[in-house]
Amino acid sequence: MSDALFTYWVGMDIPADTSAADVAAFNDFYNNVHRKEVLAANPGFLRGRRYELAQDDTRGPRGPRFLVCYDIESKEAAMLYVSRDDGPASGRPVYSDGPAAWQQRKEKWRLMWQHILNNPTSLQVSASPYMYLVGMTEANGAGPAEVDAFNKFYNNIHVPEVLIGYGFESGARYERLREFMHPEPGSPHYLAMYGIKDEATAKAFMHSRLTADPSGNNFSDGPPVWMNRDTKWRLTYRLVE
């Protein structure tokens, strides 16, 4: 079983000084009210998993504090969501108001992805207790043949090396289908998701990222379109529910 063919992400922040009680109210509303309403109101949305940022990009803040990933069953369902979002507000779902922290939220990401690489294992990346995300874009100006070389290297060489090198339990790749919202200079064209099996492994991995250059590893060099890629963010998230 692989991850869904399509997935829709919403990333958001709440004020940094939000109290623990208000964060708990935010999470309770998100888990038990808003997420259920989103699933009910959008045909083809299968499930939604929520995450909280465990480690931001070591180069500086890049990721939203909270991330929800909605699995979508088909391209038809994904494009239905897109068409409703592009259409008049009267055709979109109306959701319940939430507590104060919910009202103060600020959306940072709204992205839709299409699956392009099956999991090398039978596990779902998005069901892992921790998830490492890498967003990147191929070298600027790459043509179709170069993009094909980029994806072949990424799928067949780099992903397997990362799984072995970091001890990740699963991996999957996505291509961006639609950017609804993302800070400048824009969202990456490609996403790699790696599942981390437990908290101890995640903590060891995150510690290693603080003490080493992420580009300084023993992974294979790829074609020029790979070597000149633009890595937008490297983020680790913890599954909330």
WOCOR-V129455 format. One record per backbone hydrogen bond with DSSP energy under -1.0 kcal/mol. CO is the residue of the C=O (numbers start at 1). NH is the residue of the N-H. E is the energy in kcal/mol with one decimal. If there is no record, write none. Layout:
<<CO;NH;E> <CO;NH;E>>
This chain:
<<5;115;-3.4> <6;72;-2.8> <7;113;-3.0> <8;70;-3.1> <9;111;-1.9> <10;68;-2.2> <11;108;-3.5> <11;109;-1.9> <12;66;-2.7> <13;106;-2.7> <15;18;-1.8> <19;23;-2.4> <20;24;-2.2> <21;25;-1.9> <22;26;-2.4> <23;27;-2.7> <24;28;-2.4> <25;29;-2.4> <26;30;-2.7> <27;31;-3.0> <28;32;-2.5> <29;33;-2.2> <29;34;-2.1> <30;35;-2.3> <33;37;-2.1> <34;38;-2.5> <35;39;-2.3> <36;40;-2.1> <37;41;-2.0> <38;42;-1.0> <42;45;-2.0> <44;73;-2.4> <47;71;-2.1> <49;69;-2.7> <50;240;-3.4> <50;241;-1.1> <51;67;-2.3> <52;238;-3.0> <55;236;-2.4> <57;60;-1.7> <65;53;-2.9> <66;12;-2.5> <67;51;-3.0> <68;10;-2.0> <69;49;-2.3> <70;8;-2.5> <71;46;-3.0> <72;6;-1.1> <74;78;-2.0> <75;79;-2.9> <76;80;-1.8> <77;81;-1.9> <78;82;-2.0> <79;83;-2.7> <80;84;-2.2> <81;85;-2.5> <82;86;-2.4> <83;87;-1.1> <88;91;-2.0> <89;92;-1.7> <99;103;-2.1> <100;104;-1.4> <102;105;-1.3> <106;13;-2.3> <109;11;-2.1> <110;180;-2.7> <110;181;-1.9> <111;9;-3.5> <112;177;-3.0> <112;178;-1.9> <113;7;-2.0> <114;175;-2.9> <124;127;-1.1> <125;128;-2.0> <129;239;-2.8> <130;196;-2.7> <131;237;-3.0> <132;194;-2.4> <133;235;-2.4> <134;192;-2.5> <135;232;-2.0> <135;233;-1.3> <136;190;-2.6> <137;230;-3.0> <139;142;-1.6> <143;147;-2.5> <144;148;-2.2> <145;149;-1.9> <146;150;-2.5> <147;151;-2.4> <148;152;-2.3> <149;153;-2.3> <150;154;-2.5> <151;155;-2.8> <152;156;-2.5> <153;157;-2.1> <153;158;-2.3> <154;159;-2.6> <157;161;-1.9> <158;162;-2.6> <159;163;-2.4> <160;164;-1.9> <161;165;-3.3> <162;166;-2.5> <170;195;-1.8> <172;193;-2.9> <173;116;-2.7> <173;117;-1.3> <174;191;-2.6> <175;114;-3.1> <178;112;-2.7> <181;110;-2.4> <183;186;-2.0> <189;176;-3.2> <190;136;-2.2> <191;174;-2.9> <192;134;-2.3> <193;172;-2.2> <194;132;-2.8> <195;169;-2.3> <196;130;-1.2> <198;202;-2.1> <199;203;-2.9> <200;204;-2.2> <201;205;-2.2> <202;206;-2.8> <203;207;-2.4> <204;208;-2.0> <205;209;-1.5> <213;216;-2.0> <215;217;-1.3> <223;226;-1.8> <223;227;-2.3> <224;228;-2.0> <225;139;-1.5> <226;229;-1.7> <230;137;-2.2> <233;135;-2.5> <235;133;-3.4> <236;54;-2.8> <236;55;-2.0> <237;131;-2.6> <238;52;-2.4>>
